[in-house]
Amino acid sequence: MTHTHTRAGAEPAADRVGAPRRPAAQRPGAQAGEDPLVIAGCSFTSRLITGTGGAPSLRVLEDALAASETELTTVALRRVSPDAEGSVWDVLHRNGIRPLPNTAGCFTAGDALRTARLAREALETDWIKLEVVADERTLLPDPVELLDAAERLVDEGFTVLPYTNDDPVLARRLEQVGCAAVMPLGAPIGSGLGIRNPHNIELIVEQAEVPVVIDAGIGTASEAALAMELGCDAVMLATAVTRAQDPVLMAGAMRDAVNAGRAARRAGRIPVRRYAQASSPAVD
Amino acid sequence: MDVIINGERRAVAPRTTVEEVVRSLTQEPGGVAVALNDEVVPKAGWATTEVGENDSIDVLTAVQGG
């Protein structure tokens, strides 16, 4: 399989010096929205992938999803509860949002395979956000079980999007076994600690030939923008929106932050300088 | 005949099908998947698959998460 994926803004800084190039959005023929996120051949206008956990109600969740303009949203798979009111499946369906089932709660590759097969049957999609975590306290991915599960799911025909550590080597291994994207964490799930190792995220972005989605740790809009400025192709978040004091307002903030960060990345930021560089002409 | 449905022991009539078990839990079987003794039963097989004594049936659906 060949990848045509190119990474806007990833050129070495030296290439940008001397011959100023117009940002892609201003080039003749470029249309607004002509910068799709492509995962496994599927194209998305939005680069914000949302979760659904933690929302105070389905009503608030639905409004927040609408404000976020997301097109891809994770759900978990659990035993049917006879007294459940409404369904997240209905919310996604009527808003035209593609469901991305996850394997949250799985601690072994075997658990994850079983959950993924059930999710494929329930949601009629072979896309799976693969989570295999090591313990409840940190919810950090277990790299050994994760890689094993990823390889086996790819072999079974799944489109695998693994939640992974911010480890460039593991990200590369996941890509090598055929994952459709890699989703390194910024910080532990639900922590709101932001991106703890931006250098590693940049290393992952540099080497990856599949989309890189920052997943977990984002607490506020500036952190989502930073992820995109670092070169991530998309941001996945849930808690930052669903547990915000005003989830709908935060959802809109995240939408704008992802768009702003993406534009800034494509535009090519100025080099950092040690001293001032006058922006006004010298006095004659 | 006793079976385990979503972790709870329940008595069901002999020759009960997976379809009947699902219907006993939810009237909206869209977005639902079934595992019979940890093996997925495709929707097309629900009506013809009978549960047996002490079988474990898990009926799952999408919930808020991630």
Interface residues (C-beta under 8 A of the other chain):
Chain A: G51 T52 G53 G54 A55 L58 L61 T74 V75 A76 L77 R78 R79 V80 P82 A84 S87 V88 W89 P99 L100 P101 N102 A104 R114 R117 L118 A119 E121 A122 L123 K129 E131 A238
Chain B: N6 G7 L25 T26 E28 G30 G31 V32 A33 V34 A35 D38 V40 P42 K43 D58 V59 L60 T61 A62 V63 Q64 G65 G66
